[in-house]
Amino acid sequence: MKRKAQGLPINIIVIATISLIAVVILIYMLGNASGGFSKAAFSCESKNGECVDESSCQYEKTEFTCPEKDNAQKEVCCINPLRG
């Protein structure tokens, strides 16, 4: 009995290559989009906070991010626990 060579058909190789390229592009796109997501998820405004000067915060100071201002004073995210 003669056996034929067992090889991968060219169609499988082409489909695997296209799939690999698609996965790489998807990972790249999700990696770039997650940077924006993390900024929005940890922003002061998303937590119903208010960015104020550190000395004028009457409530709980948090570690959520506030946008940088041109002035030299650092602002903190101040959250009123009674405001919902």
N, C-alpha and C positions, 0 to 999 in steps of 0.2 A: 504494500500500500504506500502510495505517495501522499505526503501531507503538504498542504499549501502553507506558505509562511503566514504566521499570525501577526498582523500589523494593524496599527490604528488607521482607519480610513482618514483621508484628508479632510473630510467634513468635520470630524470630531476635533481635529487639530485646529481648524479655523474657528469653530464655535468656542473652544476653550480659550483661544487667544483673544477673541472679541470679548468674552466674558471677563477675562482677567483685566483687560483695558477698562471695561466698564466699572469694575470694582475699584480700580485705582482712581478713576475720575470721581466716583462717588465718595470715596474716603477723603479725597482732596477737598471736594465741595463741602462736606460735612465738617471737616476740620476748620475751614475758614468761617463757616456759619456759626460754629460754636463759640467763637470769640465774641461775636455780637450778642449771642444769647447769654453768656456769662456776665457780660457788662450790664445787660438789662435785668437779669435775675437778681443781681446783688447791688442794684442802684438804690439810693435812698428813696426816690420817688416811688419805686415799685413796692416799697414796704410802708407806704403812707407816712413817710418821714419828711422832715423839713431840714434843708441844709442851712445852718446858721453858724455864726461865729461861736467858737468853743465857750467863751465866757457868757454868752447869752442863752445857752441851752438850759432850760429849767427842768427838763425831763430826762429820760434815759438816753445816754450817749451810746451809739452803736458803732459797729465796724463797717457798716454799709458805706459804699463810696459816694462821694459828692463830686460834681464836676469841678475842675480846677478853675480858679478865678485869677484875674490879673493882680489883685491886691495881695499883700504879703500875709494877710491873716488866713490861717487855715480854718476851713469850715468842717464841721462834724455833722453827722446825720443824727438829728434829735427826733425822737419818737415819743409822742404823747400816748401813754397806754390807755387813756380814757377815750381817745378819738378812734373810731372804728370805721 
